[in-house]
Amino acid sequence: MPVPRWITAGALAVVTALSLTAGPAQTEARTGGTITTASAPSKALGGEDIAYNVYLPAGYDRSKDRHPVLYLLHGRGDSMQAWTRVKTTLDDMIRTKRIPPVIAVMPDAPWSERGNWYVDSRYTGDDLPGRPVETALTRDLVAHVDATYRTAPIRQARLVGGYSMGGAGALRYALAHQDLFGAAAVLSPAVYTPLPPSDSSARDYGAFGEGEEKFADAVYKKLNYPALLEDLDPDLPVRMFVAVGDDEYANPDPADARHDLDFESAALYNAARRSPAISAQLRILDGGHDWDVWTPAFEQAMADLGPGLSVTPPTGLPAPLHGTSAVDWAGGVAAAADGTLTIGYATAENGDLDAVVTRPGGWTRRIATPADERLYGVVPLPDGGVLAAGYTKGDLDGKHAGNGTDDAFVVRLGPDGEVRWTTQFGAPGAADRVYGLAAAPDGGAYVAGYTKGALDGANAGDKDAIAARLSPDGEVTWIRQYGGPGEDKATGVAAAATGVYLTGSTTAALPGTTARGGTDGWLAAYTADGARTWAATEGGTGGDRLNAVTVTTTGLVVATGATSGDALTVAYTDRGKRRWEHRLATAAADEGAAVAALPGGEIAVAGYTRGKVAVPAGGADVLTLRLDAKGVQRAAAQQGTARDDGVDPFAEPNLYAAAIGQGKVAIAGLTYGTPEGGRALGNGDVFLATVP
């Protein structure tokens, strides 16, 4: 790209000289932010200065706040003046709070006659001697900016962007320097795989040279993004926005047609989105290789990436993780009256799935047959023991020889972890699963799930929801089957003196309810002896579900789940009158997975979010909410790792919560990431966190 006619090398020298003698010189000060010119000394360049423009947001001089930083790289032949045209965009987006107030640093890159591709060149020819441009900008400039301005020296507060050659530089910096940059705006990037076409200027300036050779295939391949993708650290996630015009230069040589930048940008996006370390977006805009594309593309990139910039690092999950190096799934958490915690999980350590109940620092009990066992709930008992429930494909109680389909089971463990009794039940030859567990007031249990068979009259169609009551010695005293013509599941159960409450999902109308469309969430109430008293559905015309239910200290029945991609929490009286609802909505998917009663009628909701509630950690994060007795949100928190937390690969929440006194909640769930101060065991592990 040619140097603009309105700036000359002499003018640039004057600007640089002024910056050396008089400090930053303001070049533009209008309504909104200001742009000044300055310079940074560079050890990598042997003491040579790096000239740059810097945008400071409105009010910067009156504030003590720290700010995220954008590093904006210009194209080949251009200068640091090129990016100054986005001032209005930044002013408008900050004023309307679409992005936080940011600092934007626009370095000048004059080396190799402005065709340096932002890499450390090893070309030694006299015409265009190579310079360590990458080292100078990523180390010297970044360090200078952090020392000079009120920044936050963390990767979550830095975005690197660029167009054309600068787009290639932004891409490389984001991938090669994950420790520095958490986001990249890659506009019309001049990148080619596996090598540039014969007429590409990438071959002409020595950026990818070696010795006297101006362009070396091996050097280019080593510095190009396919080589970088192989070594990315998934625990340092990169958010990437790629944009390109649909009227890019079309190479007349059919052999080089795939090197047109619109084609190469799509290839980049499809390679990047397959990396577990990158979340990528691609936009194709109307236009060519110019600012008619880059101006709107920059605004779109900032709208996507800007809200995720943060001067505060995300809150991580605590170590240690529980499980094995094999596939593990969370299976419940129980809090005793004295605060002692017990968790459950399932592991494929031995090939098939085994259920495990463990009291960290105490005992561990494996509940297993040669077939699969999966846990879906652990609750405390007054004697210090616990109940655990789930499903088995084997003969867990010694009374179901030859069983080959899912059966429900409940196990009672004593305070020492020893098995007191095991109960297994189900329809012969049909699948029966338990997804919810609650302790009954007399020391027995209530369970909820589904059956594909007939446990209480004929099956209404597909899967029917079930509820069952077990006595303190493990005897099944009653089973109730609740279903319509669709697929019906009960996923949560709560017990109180007023009765038993179930929640779940359905794809058609259940008896006593009206279908709302798509999948609906539902609530149903039963007496202690199994008589259904009322039922209600929740949701809209899309996919909705209710995952868990509790009874508050003031007697409200509160369930949580999802509706239209938002986390939904609803409250009913014990007679079925709807009291309130609360929705948490971000720009991405949010869902409630567990709910626990707190003192004073308040509740804690735990779930996951893929959006921004606090500081995103990456992927799906654990979401916690505190709602008062009227459903008013009092607090919200977000924590996690760089990978998915609290949700499984099938987009199903895998997370449990239990109140532990003093307004605190214990949360156990699935994570695919690495905890703070610890290590991942591998293939999905179980975290245990305490949230105030």
C-alpha positions as CSV (number, residue, x, y, z in Angstrom):
1,M,0.0,0.0,0.0
2,P,1.6,3.4,-1.0
3,V,2.6,6.0,1.5
4,P,-0.2,8.7,1.6
5,R,0.7,11.8,-0.3
6,W,0.0,14.0,2.7
7,I,2.8,12.6,4.8
8,T,6.5,12.6,3.8
9,A,9.6,11.0,5.3
10,G,10.7,14.5,6.3
11,A,7.5,15.3,8.1
12,L,7.8,12.0,10.0
13,A,11.3,12.9,11.0
14,V,10.1,16.3,12.4
15,V,7.4,14.5,14.4
16,T,9.9,12.1,15.8
17,A,12.4,14.9,16.6
18,L,9.7,16.8,18.5
19,S,8.8,13.8,20.5
20,L,12.4,13.4,21.6
21,T,12.9,17.0,22.7
22,A,9.5,18.2,23.9
23,G,7.7,15.0,25.0
24,P,4.3,14.0,23.7
25,A,2.9,16.7,21.4
26,Q,-0.8,16.9,21.0
27,T,-1.8,16.7,17.3
28,E,-5.6,16.5,17.7
29,A,-7.9,17.6,20.5
30,R,-11.6,17.6,19.7
31,T,-14.7,16.5,21.5
32,G,-13.9,13.1,22.8
33,G,-10.5,11.6,23.1
34,T,-7.1,13.1,22.1
35,I,-4.3,11.8,19.9
36,T,-0.7,12.7,20.6
37,T,2.6,11.6,19.2
38,A,5.4,10.2,21.3
39,S,8.2,7.7,21.1
40,A,9.5,4.7,23.0
41,P,13.2,3.7,23.3
42,S,14.0,0.2,22.1
43,K,16.8,-2.0,23.3
44,A,16.1,-4.4,20.5
45,L,16.7,-1.7,17.9
46,G,20.0,-0.7,19.5
47,G,18.6,2.4,21.2
48,E,16.5,3.6,18.2
49,D,13.2,5.0,19.2
50,I,9.8,3.7,18.1
51,A,7.5,6.6,17.1
52,Y,3.8,6.2,17.8
53,N,0.5,8.0,18.0
54,V,-1.6,7.4,21.1
55,Y,-5.3,7.9,21.6
56,L,-6.3,8.7,25.1
57,P,-10.1,8.5,25.9
58,A,-12.1,11.5,27.0
59,G,-11.5,12.2,30.7
60,Y,-8.3,10.3,30.9
61,D,-6.4,13.2,32.5
62,R,-9.1,13.6,35.2
63,S,-9.3,9.9,36.1
64,K,-7.2,7.5,38.0
65,D,-8.7,4.4,36.3
66,R,-6.6,1.9,34.4
67,H,-7.5,1.3,30.8
68,P,-7.3,-1.6,28.2
69,V,-4.9,-0.9,25.3
70,L,-5.3,-1.4,21.6
71,Y,-2.2,-1.9,19.5
72,L,-3.0,-1.0,15.9
73,L,-0.6,-1.9,13.2
74,H,-0.6,-0.1,9.8
75,G,-0.3,-1.7,6.4
76,R,2.7,-1.9,4.1
77,G,3.9,1.6,3.0
78,D,1.6,3.3,5.4
79,S,2.5,5.1,8.6
80,M,1.2,5.6,12.1
81,Q,-1.1,8.3,10.8
82,A,-3.3,5.8,9.0
83,W,-5.0,4.6,12.1
84,T,-5.9,8.1,13.4
85,R,-9.0,8.0,11.3
86,V,-10.7,5.6,13.8
87,K,-10.7,8.3,16.5
88,T,-14.4,9.1,15.7
89,T,-15.3,5.4,15.9
90,L,-13.6,5.1,19.3
91,D,-15.1,8.3,20.6
92,D,-18.6,7.2,19.6
93,M,-18.3,3.6,20.9
94,I,-16.9,4.8,24.3
95,R,-19.5,7.5,24.6
96,T,-22.3,5.1,24.0
97,K,-20.7,2.5,26.3
98,R,-20.4,-0.2,23.6
99,I,-16.8,-0.6,24.6
100,P,-14.9,0.5,27.8
101,P,-12.7,3.6,27.6
102,V,-9.5,2.4,25.9
103,I,-6.0,3.6,25.0
104,A,-5.0,3.0,21.4
105,V,-1.3,2.9,20.5
106,M,-0.5,3.3,16.8
107,P,3.2,2.5,16.2
108,D,5.1,3.6,13.2
109,A,6.9,0.7,11.4
110,P,9.3,2.3,8.9
111,W,11.8,-0.5,8.7
112,S,12.6,-2.5,5.6
113,E,11.3,0.4,3.7
114,R,7.9,-0.2,5.4
115,G,7.5,-3.8,4.2
116,N,8.8,-5.5,7.4
117,W,5.7,-7.6,8.0
118,Y,6.2,-7.0,11.7
119,V,8.6,-9.9,12.1
120,D,12.3,-10.1,13.2
121,S,14.0,-10.2,9.8
122,R,17.3,-12.2,9.3
123,Y,18.0,-10.7,5.9
124,T,21.5,-9.2,5.8
125,G,21.4,-7.5,2.3
126,D,22.6,-3.9,2.2
127,D,19.5,-2.6,0.4
128,L,17.0,-3.6,3.2
129,P,18.8,-4.7,6.3
130,G,16.6,-6.7,8.6
131,R,15.6,-5.4,12.0
132,P,14.1,-7.2,15.0
133,V,10.7,-5.4,14.6
134,E,8.7,-8.1,16.4
135,T,10.8,-8.0,19.5
136,A,10.9,-4.2,19.5
137,L,7.1,-3.9,19.3
138,T,6.0,-6.8,21.5
139,R,8.6,-6.2,24.3
140,D,10.0,-2.7,24.2
141,L,6.9,-0.8,23.1
142,V,4.5,-2.8,25.3
143,A,6.8,-2.3,28.3
144,H,7.1,1.4,27.6
145,V,3.3,1.9,27.3
146,D,2.6,0.0,30.5
147,A,5.2,2.3,32.3
148,T,3.9,5.5,30.7
149,Y,0.2,5.2,30.8
150,R,-2.4,3.9,33.2
151,T,-2.8,0.5,31.7
152,A,-3.2,-3.0,33.2
153,P,-0.2,-5.2,32.4
154,I,-2.4,-8.3,31.8
155,R,-3.3,-10.1,28.5
156,Q,-7.0,-9.6,29.1
157,A,-6.4,-5.8,28.8
158,R,-4.6,-5.9,25.5
159,L,-5.9,-6.2,21.9
160,V,-3.7,-6.2,18.8
161,G,-5.3,-5.2,15.5
162,G,-4.1,-4.4,12.0
163,Y,-5.0,-4.3,8.3
164,S,-3.3,-5.9,5.3
165,M,0.4,-6.3,6.4
166,G,-0.7,-5.1,9.8
167,G,-3.4,-7.7,9.8
168,A,-0.7,-10.3,9.3
169,G,1.3,-8.8,12.1
170,A,-1.7,-8.7,14.4
171,L,-2.4,-12.4,13.7
172,R,1.2,-13.4,14.4
173,Y,1.4,-11.4,17.6
174,A,-1.8,-12.8,19.0
175,L,-0.7,-16.3,18.3
176,A,3.1,-16.1,19.0
177,H,2.6,-13.9,22.1
178,Q,-0.4,-15.3,24.0
179,D,1.2,-14.0,27.2
180,L,0.7,-10.4,25.9
181,F,-2.5,-10.3,23.9
182,G,-6.0,-11.8,24.6
183,A,-7.7,-10.6,21.5
184,A,-7.0,-9.8,17.8
185,A,-8.7,-7.7,15.1
186,V,-7.4,-9.2,11.9
187,L,-8.5,-7.1,8.9
188,S,-7.8,-8.2,5.3
189,P,-4.6,-10.0,6.5
190,A,-1.8,-10.4,4.0
191,V,-1.2,-14.0,4.9
192,Y,-0.8,-16.9,2.5
193,T,-0.6,-20.6,2.9
194,P,1.6,-22.4,2.4
195,L,3.6,-19.7,0.6
196,P,2.9,-16.3,-1.0
197,P,2.1,-16.2,-4.7
198,S,5.0,-15.3,-7.0
199,D,3.9,-11.7,-7.3
200,S,3.3,-11.0,-3.6
201,S,5.2,-8.1,-2.0
202,A,5.9,-10.4,1.0
203,R,8.8,-11.7,-1.1
204,D,10.3,-8.3,-1.9
205,Y,11.4,-6.6,1.4
206,G,13.5,-9.2,3.2
207,A,11.1,-9.7,6.1
208,F,11.2,-13.4,5.5
209,G,14.8,-13.5,4.3
210,E,17.8,-15.4,5.5
211,G,21.3,-14.1,5.0
212,E,21.7,-12.7,1.5
213,E,18.5,-14.4,0.4
214,K,15.6,-12.0,0.4
215,F,12.9,-14.6,0.8
216,A,13.3,-18.1,2.2
217,D,10.5,-20.6,2.1
218,A,11.5,-22.2,5.4
219,V,11.5,-18.9,7.2
220,Y,8.1,-17.9,5.9
221,K,6.6,-21.3,6.9
222,K,8.1,-21.1,10.4
223,L,6.7,-17.6,11.0
224,N,3.3,-18.2,9.4
225,Y,0.1,-19.0,11.4
226,P,-0.2,-22.7,10.5
227,A,3.0,-23.4,12.4
228,L,1.8,-21.2,15.3
229,L,-1.6,-23.0,15.6
230,E,0.2,-26.3,16.5
231,D,1.7,-24.9,19.7
232,L,-1.0,-22.7,21.1
233,D,-1.8,-23.0,24.8
234,P,-5.5,-23.5,25.4
235,D,-5.1,-22.1,28.9
236,L,-4.4,-18.7,27.2
237,P,-7.4,-18.3,25.0
238,V,-7.4,-15.8,22.1
239,R,-10.5,-14.1,20.9
240,M,-10.2,-13.4,17.2
241,F,-12.2,-11.3,14.7
242,V,-11.3,-11.7,11.0
243,A,-12.8,-9.5,8.4
244,V,-12.2,-9.0,4.6
245,G,-13.9,-7.4,1.6
246,D,-15.6,-9.4,-1.1
247,D,-13.9,-7.4,-3.8
248,E,-10.2,-8.2,-3.0
249,Y,-7.7,-8.3,-5.8
250,A,-8.3,-11.4,-8.0
251,N,-5.0,-13.0,-9.1
252,P,-5.2,-13.6,-12.9
253,D,-3.2,-16.8,-12.5
254,P,-5.6,-19.6,-11.8
255,A,-2.8,-21.4,-9.9
256,D,-2.7,-18.6,-7.5
257,A,-6.4,-17.9,-7.2
258,R,-6.5,-19.5,-3.7
259,H,-4.2,-16.7,-2.6
260,D,-6.7,-14.0,-3.1
261,L,-7.1,-12.5,0.4
262,D,-10.8,-13.2,0.7
263,F,-10.0,-16.9,0.1
264,E,-7.0,-16.8,2.5
265,S,-9.1,-15.0,5.2
266,A,-11.7,-17.8,5.0
267,A,-9.0,-20.4,5.2
268,L,-7.5,-18.6,8.2
269,Y,-10.9,-18.5,10.0
270,N,-11.6,-22.2,9.3
271,A,-8.1,-23.2,10.7
272,A,-8.4,-20.9,13.7
273,R,-11.9,-22.0,14.8
274,R,-10.6,-25.6,15.0
275,S,-8.0,-24.6,17.6
276,P,-9.1,-25.2,21.3
277,A,-7.2,-22.0,22.1
278,I,-9.2,-19.7,19.8
279,S,-12.7,-18.4,19.5
280,A,-13.0,-16.9,16.1
281,Q,-15.5,-14.8,14.1
282,L,-15.5,-14.1,10.3
283,R,-17.1,-11.2,8.5
284,I,-17.3,-10.6,4.7
285,L,-17.9,-7.0,3.9
286,D,-18.8,-5.2,0.7
287,G,-15.6,-3.6,-0.7
288,G,-12.0,-4.1,-1.5
289,H,-8.6,-3.6,0.1
290,D,-9.2,-0.2,1.6
291,W,-10.7,1.9,4.4
292,D,-14.2,1.4,3.0
293,V,-13.9,-2.1,4.4
294,W,-11.5,-1.5,7.3
295,T,-13.5,1.4,9.0
296,P,-16.7,-0.6,9.4
297,A,-14.7,-3.8,10.0
298,F,-12.9,-2.1,12.9
299,E,-16.1,-1.0,14.4
300,Q,-17.6,-4.5,14.1
301,A,-14.4,-6.0,15.6
302,M,-14.5,-3.6,18.5
303,A,-18.2,-4.3,19.1
304,D,-17.4,-8.0,19.3
305,L,-14.0,-7.9,21.2
306,G,-14.2,-4.6,23.1
307,P,-16.7,-5.6,25.8
308,G,-14.4,-8.6,26.7
309,L,-11.4,-6.3,27.5
310,S,-10.8,-6.0,31.2
311,V,-8.2,-4.5,33.4
312,T,-9.1,-7.1,36.0
313,P,-8.1,-10.8,35.4
314,P,-10.9,-13.4,35.6
315,T,-11.6,-15.3,38.7
316,G,-10.4,-18.8,38.3
317,L,-11.5,-22.1,39.8
318,P,-9.7,-23.4,42.8
319,A,-7.4,-26.3,43.0
320,P,-7.3,-29.2,43.5
321,L,-9.5,-30.8,40.9
322,H,-11.1,-34.2,41.6
323,G,-11.4,-37.2,39.3
324,T,-8.9,-39.1,37.1
325,S,-6.9,-38.7,33.9
326,A,-9.9,-40.4,32.1
327,V,-13.3,-38.9,31.3
328,D,-15.0,-37.6,34.5
329,W,-18.4,-36.1,35.1
330,A,-19.7,-34.1,38.1
331,G,-22.3,-36.0,40.2
332,G,-23.3,-33.9,43.1
333,V,-22.3,-32.0,46.3
334,A,-23.6,-32.4,49.8
335,A,-23.0,-30.1,52.8
336,A,-23.4,-31.4,56.3
337,A,-24.6,-29.3,59.2
338,D,-21.0,-28.8,60.3
339,G,-19.9,-27.7,56.9
340,T,-18.3,-31.0,55.9
341,L,-18.6,-31.4,52.1
342,T,-19.0,-34.6,50.1
343,I,-18.9,-34.8,46.3
344,G,-19.9,-37.4,43.8
345,Y,-18.7,-38.0,40.2
346,A,-18.5,-40.6,37.6
347,T,-15.2,-41.7,36.0
348,A,-14.2,-43.8,33.0
349,E,-10.9,-44.7,34.6
350,N,-11.6,-48.4,34.3
351,G,-13.1,-48.3,30.8
352,D,-16.8,-48.3,31.8
353,L,-18.2,-45.5,34.0
354,D,-18.0,-45.9,37.7
355,A,-19.7,-43.8,40.4
356,V,-17.5,-42.4,43.1
357,V,-18.5,-40.6,46.3
358,T,-15.7,-38.9,48.2
359,R,-15.3,-36.8,51.3
360,P,-12.1,-34.7,50.5
361,G,-9.6,-35.3,53.2
362,G,-11.6,-38.3,54.4
363,W,-12.9,-41.3,52.6
364,T,-13.7,-42.4,49.0
365,R,-16.2,-45.0,48.0
366,R,-16.5,-46.5,44.5
367,I,-20.0,-47.7,43.5
368,A,-19.5,-49.9,40.5
369,T,-20.3,-52.9,38.4
370,P,-18.6,-54.1,35.2
371,A,-21.2,-51.9,33.4
372,D,-21.8,-48.2,33.6
373,E,-22.8,-46.2,36.7
374,R,-23.5,-42.4,36.6
375,L,-24.2,-40.2,39.6
376,Y,-26.8,-37.3,39.5
377,G,-27.1,-36.3,43.1
378,V,-25.6,-36.4,46.6
379,V,-27.4,-35.1,49.6
380,P,-26.6,-35.1,53.4
381,L,-28.3,-37.0,56.2
382,P,-28.5,-36.0,59.8
383,D,-26.2,-38.8,61.0
384,G,-23.3,-37.4,58.9
385,G,-23.8,-39.9,56.0
386,V,-25.1,-39.2,52.6
387,L,-27.5,-40.5,49.9
388,A,-26.3,-40.8,46.3
389,A,-28.4,-41.6,43.3
390,G,-28.1,-42.1,39.6
391,Y,-28.4,-45.0,37.1
392,T,-26.7,-48.3,36.5
393,K,-26.5,-50.7,33.5
394,G,-25.4,-53.5,35.8
395,D,-26.5,-55.5,38.8
396,L,-25.6,-53.0,41.6
397,D,-27.7,-54.4,44.4
398,G,-27.2,-58.1,43.6
399,K,-30.8,-58.6,42.7
400,H,-30.7,-57.8,39.0
401,A,-28.6,-60.4,37.3
402,G,-28.5,-60.1,33.6
403,N,-29.6,-56.4,33.6
404,G,-28.5,-54.7,30.4
405,T,-30.5,-51.4,30.4
406,D,-30.4,-48.4,32.6
407,D,-31.9,-48.8,36.1
408,A,-32.3,-46.2,38.8
409,F,-30.4,-46.6,42.0
410,V,-30.1,-45.0,45.4
411,V,-27.3,-45.8,47.8
412,R,-27.0,-44.8,51.5
413,L,-23.6,-44.3,52.9
414,G,-22.7,-43.9,56.6
415,P,-20.5,-41.2,58.1
416,D,-17.5,-43.5,57.5
417,G,-18.4,-44.0,53.8
418,E,-19.5,-47.6,54.2
419,V,-22.6,-48.7,52.2
420,R,-25.6,-49.1,54.4
421,W,-28.0,-50.1,51.7
422,T,-28.4,-50.1,47.9
423,T,-31.8,-50.0,46.1
424,Q,-32.1,-50.6,42.3
425,F,-35.3,-50.4,40.4
426,G,-36.7,-50.0,36.9
427,A,-38.9,-51.4,34.1
428,P,-37.4,-54.6,32.7
429,G,-35.8,-54.1,29.3
430,A,-36.4,-50.3,29.4
431,A,-34.3,-47.4,30.3
432,D,-34.8,-45.8,33.7
433,R,-32.7,-42.9,35.0
434,V,-32.6,-40.7,38.1
435,Y,-31.5,-37.1,37.6
436,G,-32.7,-35.5,40.9
437,L,-32.4,-36.5,44.6
438,A,-33.7,-35.0,47.8
439,A,-33.6,-36.2,51.4
440,A,-37.0,-36.9,52.9
441,P,-37.8,-35.5,56.4
442,D,-37.7,-39.0,57.9
443,G,-34.3,-39.9,56.5
444,G,-35.6,-41.6,53.4
445,A,-35.4,-40.2,49.9
446,Y,-37.2,-38.7,46.9
447,V,-35.8,-39.2,43.4
448,A,-36.9,-37.9,40.0
449,G,-36.0,-38.9,36.5
450,Y,-37.6,-40.7,33.6
451,T,-38.6,-44.2,32.4
452,K,-39.1,-45.5,28.9
453,G,-41.2,-48.3,30.4
454,A,-44.2,-48.6,32.6
455,L,-43.6,-48.2,36.3
456,D,-46.9,-46.7,37.3
457,G,-49.5,-47.5,34.6
458,A,-49.0,-47.4,30.9
459,N,-46.3,-45.2,29.3
460,A,-47.8,-42.1,27.7
461,G,-45.3,-42.0,24.9
462,D,-41.5,-42.0,24.5
463,K,-40.0,-41.0,27.9
464,D,-42.2,-40.3,30.9
465,A,-41.1,-38.4,34.0
466,I,-41.0,-40.3,37.2
467,A,-40.9,-39.6,41.0
468,A,-40.3,-42.2,43.6
469,R,-40.3,-42.3,47.4
470,L,-37.9,-44.5,49.4
471,S,-38.1,-45.3,53.1
472,P,-35.2,-44.7,55.5
473,D,-34.2,-48.4,55.0
474,G,-34.3,-48.1,51.2
475,E,-37.7,-49.6,50.3
476,V,-39.5,-48.1,47.4
477,T,-42.8,-47.1,48.9
478,W,-44.3,-45.5,45.8
479,I,-43.6,-44.5,42.2
480,R,-45.4,-41.9,40.1
481,Q,-45.2,-41.7,36.3
482,Y,-46.0,-38.4,34.7
483,G,-46.0,-38.0,30.9
484,G,-47.7,-36.9,27.8
485,P,-47.2,-37.8,24.1
486,G,-43.7,-36.2,24.0
487,E,-40.4,-36.7,25.7
488,D,-40.7,-35.9,29.4
489,K,-37.9,-35.8,31.9
490,A,-37.8,-34.8,35.6
491,T,-34.4,-33.3,36.4
492,G,-34.8,-31.9,39.9
493,V,-36.7,-32.7,43.1
494,A,-37.1,-30.8,46.4
495,A,-38.9,-31.9,49.5
496,A,-40.6,-29.8,52.2
497,A,-43.3,-30.3,54.9
498,T,-45.8,-29.0,52.3
499,G,-45.0,-31.7,49.8
500,V,-42.6,-32.7,47.0
501,Y,-41.8,-30.6,44.0
502,L,-40.5,-31.8,40.6
503,T,-39.1,-29.9,37.7
504,G,-37.9,-30.9,34.2
505,S,-38.6,-30.6,30.5
506,T,-41.2,-31.8,28.0
507,T,-41.6,-31.6,24.2
508,A,-45.5,-31.8,24.4
509,A,-48.3,-31.0,26.8
510,L,-48.2,-32.8,30.1
511,P,-51.5,-33.6,31.9
512,G,-52.8,-30.4,33.5
513,T,-50.6,-28.1,31.4
514,T,-50.6,-26.3,28.1
515,A,-47.7,-26.7,25.6
516,R,-46.0,-23.4,24.8
517,G,-44.0,-24.7,21.8
518,G,-40.7,-26.3,21.3
519,T,-39.3,-27.7,24.6
520,D,-41.0,-26.4,27.7
521,G,-39.8,-26.4,31.3
522,W,-42.3,-27.6,33.9
523,L,-43.0,-27.7,37.6
524,A,-45.3,-30.2,39.4
525,A,-46.3,-30.6,43.1
526,Y,-47.0,-33.8,44.9
527,T,-48.1,-34.6,48.4
528,A,-45.9,-36.8,50.6
529,D,-47.9,-39.8,49.6
530,G,-47.6,-39.2,45.9
531,A,-50.8,-37.3,44.9
532,R,-50.1,-34.7,42.2
533,T,-51.8,-31.4,43.2
534,W,-50.7,-28.9,40.5
535,A,-48.5,-28.4,37.5
536,A,-47.3,-25.5,35.4
537,T,-45.1,-25.0,32.3
538,E,-42.5,-22.3,31.6
539,G,-40.9,-20.9,28.5
540,G,-41.7,-19.6,25.0
541,T,-41.8,-21.1,21.6
542,G,-38.2,-22.2,21.5
543,G,-36.0,-24.5,23.6
544,D,-36.7,-24.1,27.3
545,R,-36.1,-26.3,30.4
546,L,-36.0,-26.2,34.2
547,N,-33.1,-28.1,35.7
548,A,-33.4,-27.8,39.4
549,V,-35.7,-26.8,42.2
550,T,-35.6,-25.9,45.9
551,V,-37.9,-24.6,48.6
552,T,-36.9,-21.4,50.3
553,T,-37.0,-20.7,54.0
554,T,-40.2,-18.7,53.4
555,G,-41.9,-21.5,51.6
556,L,-41.6,-20.5,48.0
557,V,-40.9,-23.2,45.3
558,V,-38.1,-21.8,43.2
559,A,-36.8,-23.5,40.0
560,T,-34.0,-22.5,37.6
561,G,-33.1,-23.3,34.0
562,A,-33.1,-21.6,30.6
563,T,-35.5,-19.9,28.2
564,S,-34.5,-18.6,24.8
565,G,-30.8,-18.7,25.7
566,D,-31.3,-16.7,29.0
567,A,-30.9,-18.0,32.5
568,L,-34.4,-18.2,34.0
569,T,-35.4,-18.5,37.6
570,V,-39.1,-18.7,38.7
571,A,-40.9,-18.8,42.0
572,Y,-44.3,-20.3,42.9
573,T,-46.3,-20.7,46.0
574,D,-46.9,-24.1,47.5
575,R,-50.3,-23.9,45.9
576,G,-49.0,-23.2,42.4
577,K,-49.4,-19.5,42.1
578,R,-46.6,-17.8,40.2
579,R,-44.9,-15.2,42.3
580,W,-41.9,-13.8,40.3
581,E,-39.4,-14.5,37.6
582,H,-35.8,-13.4,37.1
583,R,-33.9,-13.5,33.9
584,L,-30.2,-13.1,33.3
585,A,-29.3,-12.4,29.7
586,T,-26.0,-11.7,28.1
587,A,-25.1,-11.7,24.4
588,A,-24.4,-15.4,24.6
589,A,-26.0,-18.5,26.2
590,D,-26.8,-18.5,29.9
591,E,-28.4,-21.2,32.0
592,G,-29.3,-22.0,35.6
593,A,-28.3,-25.5,36.6
594,A,-28.7,-25.6,40.4
595,V,-30.5,-23.6,43.1
596,A,-30.0,-23.5,46.9
597,A,-32.0,-21.9,49.6
598,L,-30.3,-19.2,51.8
599,P,-31.4,-17.6,55.0
600,G,-34.2,-15.0,54.9
601,G,-35.9,-16.5,51.8
602,E,-33.0,-15.6,49.5
603,I,-31.6,-18.1,47.0
604,A,-28.4,-18.8,45.2
605,V,-28.5,-19.9,41.6
606,A,-25.5,-21.6,40.0
607,G,-25.2,-22.2,36.2
608,Y,-23.1,-21.3,33.3
609,T,-22.6,-18.3,31.0
610,R,-20.9,-17.9,27.7
611,G,-21.3,-14.2,27.9
612,K,-20.0,-11.4,30.1
613,V,-21.4,-11.1,33.7
614,A,-18.1,-10.1,35.3
615,V,-14.8,-10.9,33.7
616,P,-15.0,-13.8,31.2
617,A,-12.4,-16.5,31.7
618,G,-13.0,-18.3,28.4
619,G,-15.5,-20.7,26.9
620,A,-18.4,-21.4,29.3
621,D,-17.8,-20.0,32.8
622,V,-19.5,-20.8,36.1
623,L,-22.3,-18.3,36.9
624,T,-23.6,-17.6,40.4
625,L,-26.4,-15.3,41.3
626,R,-27.9,-14.2,44.6
627,L,-31.6,-13.3,44.5
628,D,-33.6,-11.9,47.4
629,A,-37.0,-13.3,48.5
630,K,-38.7,-11.3,45.8
631,G,-36.4,-12.4,43.0
632,V,-34.4,-9.2,42.9
633,Q,-30.8,-9.7,41.9
634,R,-28.4,-8.7,44.7
635,A,-25.1,-10.1,43.3
636,A,-23.7,-11.9,40.3
637,A,-20.3,-13.5,39.8
638,Q,-18.5,-15.3,37.0
639,Q,-15.5,-17.6,37.4
640,G,-13.8,-20.3,35.3
641,T,-10.9,-21.5,33.3
642,A,-9.9,-20.9,29.7
643,R,-12.1,-23.8,28.6
644,D,-15.7,-24.9,29.3
645,D,-16.8,-25.1,32.9
646,G,-20.1,-26.2,34.2
647,V,-21.4,-27.6,30.9
648,D,-20.7,-30.8,29.0
649,P,-19.9,-31.3,25.3
650,F,-23.6,-31.8,24.6
651,A,-24.4,-28.3,25.9
652,E,-26.0,-29.9,29.0
653,P,-25.2,-28.2,32.4
654,N,-23.2,-30.5,34.7
655,L,-23.1,-28.6,38.0
656,Y,-24.5,-28.9,41.5
657,A,-24.8,-26.5,44.5
658,A,-25.5,-26.8,48.2
659,A,-25.9,-24.1,50.9
660,I,-23.2,-24.4,53.6
661,G,-24.2,-21.8,56.1
662,Q,-23.2,-18.1,56.7
663,G,-24.6,-17.3,53.3
664,K,-22.1,-19.4,51.4
665,V,-22.7,-22.0,48.7
666,A,-20.6,-25.0,47.7
667,I,-20.5,-25.6,43.9
668,A,-19.2,-28.7,42.2
669,G,-19.1,-29.2,38.5
670,L,-17.4,-30.3,35.4
671,T,-14.4,-28.4,34.0
672,Y,-12.2,-28.9,31.0
673,G,-9.6,-26.3,32.1
674,T,-6.8,-25.8,34.5
675,P,-7.5,-24.4,38.0
676,E,-5.6,-21.6,39.7
677,G,-2.5,-22.9,41.4
678,G,-3.0,-26.5,40.3
679,R,-3.2,-28.8,37.3
680,A,-5.8,-30.5,35.2
681,L,-6.1,-34.2,35.5
682,G,-7.3,-34.5,31.9
683,N,-10.4,-35.2,29.8
684,G,-12.7,-33.3,32.1
685,D,-12.4,-33.1,35.8
686,V,-14.5,-32.0,38.8
687,F,-14.0,-28.7,40.7
688,L,-15.2,-27.8,44.1
689,A,-15.6,-24.1,44.9
690,T,-17.1,-22.1,47.8
691,V,-18.8,-18.9,46.8
692,P,-19.8,-16.2,49.3
